[in-house]
Amino acid sequence: MVILSRHRSILRGFVCAGALTLGASALAPGAAVAATPYSVLQINICNSGHAADCYTGQATTRAGDLINARKPSVVTMNEMCESDLGPIRQRTGYHSVFTQSGSQTCTNGSAFGNALLFPVATSPGTPYRLTYNSQNDHTELRTLTCVPASGVTACVTHLSTGSAKDDQAAKMKDIVGGYARQGPTVLGGDWNMTYSGNPNAQDYVPAEMFRKGDGSVQHIMASSAHFGFTSTRVMKLDWTDHPGLQVYLTR
C-alpha cells in the first residue's frame, strides 16, 4: 500500500508538472509578440500655385524636412505637383506613388494631385486608383489611391469642397472598409469636412476602422483589428494653410 501510494504521488507530480509546462507553452507565443510602431503623416502642401493665399514656394523643401524629422511609416499628401516628388525623394530617400487630379496642372505646368510616400525599406505594390463619379469641378477631379506596401494597404484621398463630397466620402468608406476587412489598412487625406460639421466626418468611417483628426478637415483612419492608437500630433506649418497631422499607431 505504501508503494502504491508513493506511485500515485509521483504520477500526480508528473500531471502537475505537465500542466505547468503546457500553460507556459501556451503563453509563450503571445508573450513573444511585440507591437511594432507605425505612423501616418498627412500633409496638404498647397503647392499648385493657383491658391495664392496659401502658396509659399517653400513647400517642396519644407515637406522633405518634415518627413526627415518625423520619419513616418507612410506619408499621405494633397495639393502637390508631380514635379515636387523628385526633390522630396532625393531629400528623404522615400519612394512615391502619384495620382493626377483630372486634367488639373500646377502653374509650373506639372501634373497636380495626391501622393503616397514610403520609406526606402518599403516596397510599394501596384496602386489602385479611383476617380469619384460625383465631382464639383470637372478640371480638378477628386480621387482615391490605395497601395499595398509591406503588408499594409495605404490610401490617400482629397474630397471636394462642394456637395459632391458626400457621395465621394460614401464611396471612400465602402472601398477602404473593404480593404480593412481583408487586412491592415490606413488612409489619410483632406476630407473638407470636420468632426462636428454637417456632413460629419465620423459618419464616413467604416465599422472596421477608427479615425483621428487635426480638429479641422484632415483625417487619418486605421483598421481597428490590426492597429492600436498611441497618440496624435498636430503641427503648425508656416509654409501651407493646413497643419501637419501625424497619428502614431502600434501594429
N, C-alpha and C positions, 0 to 999 in steps of 0.2 A: 504494500500500500504506500509506503514511503517513497519507493522508487517511482510508482505511477504518478504520485502527487508531484514529484520533482520533474517528471517529464511534462506534466501539464503546465507547470510553472515556466519551463523552458519554452514550450510551444506558445504560451501567451506572450512571452518576451519577444519571440520572432514576429508574431502578428502585430504587436505594438510597434516594433521597430520598422516593419514593412509599411505600416500605415503612416508613420512619420516620414519615411523615405518617399512614399508616394505623394504625400502632401507637399514635401519640399520640391519634388519634381514638377508637380502641378503648378506651383507658384513661380518656379524659376523662369519660365518663358516670359510671363508678364512682368516680372521684376527686371528682366534684362532689356525690355523695350524702353528706349529713351525718346522723349519728344524732340523733334527737330524744329529749330526756329525757322520761320518763313515770314516774309513781309511783302506787302504790296505798296508801291509808291504811285500815287495818282497825281499827275500834273497837267493842267491846261495852260500851255505856254503862250497862247495868244500871239502867234508869230507869223500870221498870214500877211500882215502889213495893211490889211483892209480896215481893221478895227483900230483906228488911230488912238483912241483913248487908253488902250492897254498895250499897244505895241511899243517896245523899248529898243529893239535891235540887239538886246543883250541875251535873249532867251537861250540861244544855242549854247553859248559858253556857260551861262549860269546853270542851265539844266544839267549839263555834264558835271559841273562842280557839285551840284546837289546829289546826283546819283553816286558820285565817288564818295561823298561824305556819309550818305545814308546806307549804301550798299544793299539795296533791296533785292529780293529774290525775283521780282518782276516789276517792270515799270509800265504803267498804262498812261498814254499821253494823247492829249487832244490839241486841236488847232495848231498843227505843226506843218512845216513844209518838208517834202521828201528830201530836199537838199540839206536839211538840218541833220539828217541821220549820219552822214559821213563824218562830220566833225564830232558829233556826240559819240559815235562808235570809236573813233580814234582817241578821244579823250578818256573814255571809260572802259573800252575793251568789250562792251556789251554787243550781243547780236541784236538785230532789229527785224521786225515784220511790219510793213507799212500798208495801209489801205487808203486809197484816194476817196474823197467825199464827192462823188459825182464828177462833174467836169470842172469843179472849182479849182482855181490855181492861186498861188500866192502872188504878191505884187512883183516878186523877182522872177515870175514865170514858172516856178517849180510847182509840182502837184501838191495839193493841200489835203490833209486828212488826219488820220489817227495812227498810232503805232504802239506796238508792244516791244519791250526791250528785255533781254535776258542776259545774265552773267555769262562769261566766256565758257564756264564749265557746263552750261546748259545747252542742249541741242534741240532747238525748236523743230517740230514736225510740220506737216502740211497744213496750212491755215484753212479754216472755214470762214467764208466771207458772205455776209448777207447785206443787201441794200433793202431797207424797210420799204414796204409797199406805200405806207402813208408818209407824205412829205409836205412840208410847208413851203419849201424853196426848191425849185427844180434845177438849180445850179449846184448848190451845196446839198448833196443828198446824204442823209444820215445812215450810218452803217453799224454793223456789229461784226467783230472779228474774234475768232477763238482759235487758239493754237495749242496743241499738245506739246508739253515741254517737261522732260524729266518726271513723268508720272502725274503731272498736274495740267489740267486744261485751263489756260489763262485767256481771259476775254477782255476786250475794250469796246466801249461804245460812247457815242456823243448824241444825245437826243435833241430834238428840235426845241425851239423856244415857243412855238405856236401850238395849236390844238392837236397836231399830228403826234405829239409826244405821248399821248395816252395810248394810241394804237402801237406805237413803237415800243413803249415800255411793256405792254402786254406781250408782244412778240418776244422781246428780250427775256421776259420772265419765263415764257414757255420753253425757249431754246436752251437757256442757261440752266434752268431747272432740270431739263433732260440730261445735260452733261453731269450735273451734280448727282443724279440718281445712278450714274454709271461709275463715277469715281471722283477724286479730288478736283475741285473746280473753284476758281476765283474770277471775279470781274471787277474792273474799276472804270470810272468814267464820270463825265459831266452829264447829269440827267436833266438839267434845267428844271428841276423840281426839288422841293425841300421836304423835310420830315414832317413839318407841321402845316404845309400848304394844301391846296386843293388844285390838282391831284396831289396825293400824299405818296412820297417815295416808298414808304413801307408797304403800301398796297401792291407793289410790284416786286416784292421779294418772294422768290419761290419757297415753298414749305420746307425744302431740303437745305435752305441756306439762311445765313444771318447777315445783317447789314450794319455797317458803321459809316458815319458821315463826317463832314467837316463843319456841320452846323448850318450849311447852306446847300448848294446844289450838287456837290461832288459826293459820290458814294462808292464804297467798296463792299463786295459781298464775298463770302466763302462758304463752302459746303460744310454744314454742321456735323456730318458724320465723319469728316476727315480732318477738320481743323478745330482747334480751340482758340479762343480770343485771349490775347495778353494785354494790349494797350493800343491807344490811338494817339498819333502825334499830328498836330495841325501847325504848319509852319507859315508864317507871313513872308511873302516873297515880294521884293520891290521891283521885279522885272516882268511881272504879269499881274492881271487883276484878280487872279484866283490864288488861294493859299495852296501850299503843298500838303497833301494828305497821305500819311503813311500809317498803315494798320499792321500791327505786329501779331503774328499768329504762332501756334505750335502745330506741327503736323504729326 
